Amino acid sequence: MKSETRAWIIFVLLLIFWRTLPVSPFNYFAGMIRDWFDLVAGQPFLPPVWQVLISFLMISLLLTALLLVGRTRSRLYLAGICALAEMAHHLVVCIKTNQIYAVSPAIAIGLALALLFLIIKAKSPGLWLSDAFVLALPAWLIHDSVLPPLFRLLGLDKGSVADWFLFTDSPMIAIMDDRLGLPTIVWSIIPLALAALPMIFFTRKRMKG
């Protein structure tokens, strides 16, 4: 399977099942990256709007970098590196709060699978798992900052569809509402572009599988 086909299939699956347990390791990974970038962008001298825009931009740049790594010999190690970083971060959180979370077993399983695929040199499963971690970044951008205002515009923010997606009460894009007199749905074009453009231009020319 071509790398771009694999990427778009994984991306759509992540979007649809974003709040389900099987996708929780990738959901958690994207949230971890967002939190890290929030620490960088959340400087008191920056207006909140700029903090949000800088966070969006950094996520898009990291997505681009990881997709480009997917064109190198290091592509098979991506899943292991992402899963290991996620596990280390989660362990720190668990130690600080002195508790285990519902997502903890899923994160551990994700790391175990990544390491297993490396050990047995399972190329195709490793590529799919790597893409799931990488494409969690654009999936988070779309889910957090594009779908909420879009569903609100379409009148789908309440009911079974909204319940399935379980949108957060305070998406980052909400800070942009009415800035420069523009509604949130217009500002959501920015995270949409930052998510879509790297996928359009850089998911190709990677390893098939």
N, C-alpha and C positions, 0 to 999 in steps of 0.2 A: 504494500500500500504506500502511495506517495506520502511524503511527510506532511504536506499541506492538507491533504485529505484527512490524515490521522489527527492533525491538530484541530481542524474544525469540528470533527466528530466529538473529540474530547471536550472541546469548548462548549458545544451545545449541551452535552450530557452534564457538564458541571453546572451550567446555568439552570437546567431543569431540576436537577437533584441537589442543588446547592445546600439546602438545609437538612438533608438526610444524613443518616449515620455513615453510610459508605463513603460519602464525599467529605466527611468532617475533617480528615487529616489535611486535605487540600484547602478547605475553608479556613482551617486554623492557621495553616502556613501563610495564606494571604493576609489574614488578620495580624499575624506576627510581623510581617513586613510592613504593613500599614502602621503598626504601633512604633516600630523602629524609626520609620520615616517621620512620624508625628513628632518624635523626640528631636529630630534634626530640624524640622520645619517650624516646630512650635516655639519659636523664639519670641520673647515678650515685645521686642521692637518691631515685629512684623504684624500687620493687620491680619485678623482672622481669615479674610478672603485670600490673602497671599499665602498664608499657611496651607490652606486647602489646595490652592493651585500648585504650589511647590510639591506638596505630597503627591498629587496626581502625576505631576511631571516626573518625579523620582521613580514612582512605580512603573511608569511607561518606559523610562530609560533602563531600569533593571530588567523589565520584560524583554526589551530589545537586546540587551547584553546576553541574557540567558538563551534567547533564540539564536543568537550568533554563536554562542558556545556549542549549541546543537549542531553546528556545521563542522565542529572540530572533533578530534579524537577523544576529547573529554566528555562527549555527549552521554556515554554510558554511565558516567559517574554522577550525573546531575541528580538523579533520584536519591542516591545515597547521601550526597552532600546536603540536599534540601531536607531529607528526612532526619538526618543527624542534627542539623541546626535546629529543626523544629523540636526534636526530642530534648535537646539540651535546654532550649528556652522553656519548654513545658515543665521540665524537672525543676528549674529555678522557681517557676510560678507555684508549683505544687509544694515545694519546700517553704516558700515564703508564706503561703496561705495554710499550710499544714493540712491539706486535703487532696483527695483524688477526684478528678472530674469525669463526667460521662464520656468525654472525648478521649480520655487517657488511653484506654485499651486500643482504640482505633489508631492513635498516633504510634503506639508501640508496634502494632501490626504493620503499619506502613513502613516503619524503619526495618522491621524483620524481612518484609518482602523485598525492599530495596537491596538489602545486604544479600539475601538469598539469590536474587537475580544476578548480582555481581559475582557471587561465588560460583554459581553453575553456568555463568556466561550466557544467560537467556536474553539474547539481543532484543527480540520483539517485545516481550513483556516489560523489559527495562526501559525501552523507548516510550511505551505507552505510559508507564508510571512517571517517567521524567516529564513528559508533556503534561501530565495531570498536575504536577506541582507547578510547572512554569505557567501554564494557562489558567491556573487559579488566580493569577494576578489580573488579567483582563476580565475574567469572570467576576471578580470582586468589584472592579470598577463599574461594570455594567449593572451588577446586582445592587450595589449600594447607591449609585449616583445617576443611573440612567432609568432603570425600571421604576423606581418609586414615583418620580414626577410623571413618567409616561403613563403608568397605570392610573395615577390620579387624574390625568387629563382625559383618559378614556373611561373614567368612572369605574375602574376595576380594583380600586384600592380597598374595597371591602367585599367580603364574600369568600367563596371557596378558592378562587384563584389567588387572592391575596393571602389567605390562610396557608396555602401550599408554599408560597414563596417566603412568608414570614418576614416581611421587610422590617428593618430596624425603625424605631420611633424617631431616631435622630440621624439620618444619613448625612454624610459630610456635605453633600451638595445643598442641603437645606440652608447652610450659611450664605449661599449665593443668592437666595431668593430676594428679588426686587433690587438687586444691586444694579446700578445704572438704569433702573427702571425696567429691567428685564426679568421675566419669570424664571423659575427654576428649570423648566423644560428647555428653555433656550440655552441656559448655562450648561445643561447636561450634554450639549454637543461637544464640549471640551473633553470630558472623560470618555465619551463615545469615540472620539477621534484618537485619543491617546491609547485606547484599548485596541481599536480596529486597525490602525495604520501599521503598527509593528507586525501584527498577524498577517496582514495582506502582503507585506513586502519581505518578511523574514522567516516565515514558516516553510518556505520552499528551500530546495537545495540542501536538505538535511538527509540523514540516513532513512532509507525506506524500512518499513517494518510494521 
